[in-house]
Amino acid sequence: MYRMILMLLCSLVLGAFPVDGRAEEKSVLDQTLERGVLRVGFDTFVPWAMKDKNGEYIGFEIDVARRLATDMGVQVEFVPTKWSGIIPALLTGKFDIIIGGMGIQPARNLKVNFSNPYEFSGMSMVASTAAAPGLSTLADFDKPEIVLAAKTGATSVAAAKKHMPKATVRMFDDEAQALQEVLNGRAHAMVASAPFPEQQAIRNKDKLYLPLAGDTFTKEPIGFAVRKGDTDFLNFLNNWILVAESEGWLAERYDYWFKTMDWEALIK
């Protein structure tokens, strides 16, 4: 009887601790709640995240981070980080989460865990009203006589060649030069990541328009990135996205930052 009681006590004691003798590490969610601060890693990129005239961070991702922290009942601390080193910085604990327009990609997913998508990015087009009137589909632009402008080395070049292989793609050192070709009528349209084409169509309503009904023709899911092994934090983030989407809040903020230029006065 004594032997059975001793074995039971031992099993209870051993079950209370991990086999390696270390106390169980708290989830990032619990650590954040105890600290009272959500530390957010991001890089600046208009209009995802940028500084206003007062030196404060604004943008779509900034709105998302602030709302997330508010719903957690904590403050938010922004940790600006160069994009090239943002995943290593997350893994070393410099911040708790990446909220910075990070596309969900298999190679990245080997290093971090992603939440469900909370937005989608992709390639878009802006066309010349004079040089390409009435063109509205990819097939309309997929012709040998069509000239497409794009930035050298950008993913827009590969997207243009894949989806409009018959068109002529001319490459330029930066997006401003590529856009100028369209404005001058030397190119029929420009291919670039959204929302650049949308912004230019708003700024140049008399010269440019958005074909494809203003939609992107590629789609890249964007998610929160967190360190691996933290299922509690990931569960909270996925359900937060579900709620923010169902309320229409994410769509409202996306439309403001990506489909209007109302915010431009805040940075100029």
Secondary structure, DSSP 8 states (H G I E B T S, - for coil): -HHHHHHHHHHHHHHTS-TTS------HHHHHHHHTEEEEEE--BTTTBEE-TTS-EESHHHHHHHHHHHHHTSEEEEEE--GGGHHHHHHTTS-SEE-S--B--HHHHTTSEE-S-SEEE-EEEEEETTTSTT--SHHHH-STT-EEEEETTSHHHHHHHHH-TTSEEEEESSHHHHHHHHHTTSSSEEEEETTHHHHHHHHTTTTEE--GGG--SS-EEE--EE-TT-HHHHHHHHHHHHHHHHTTHHHHHHHHHHH--GGGGGT-
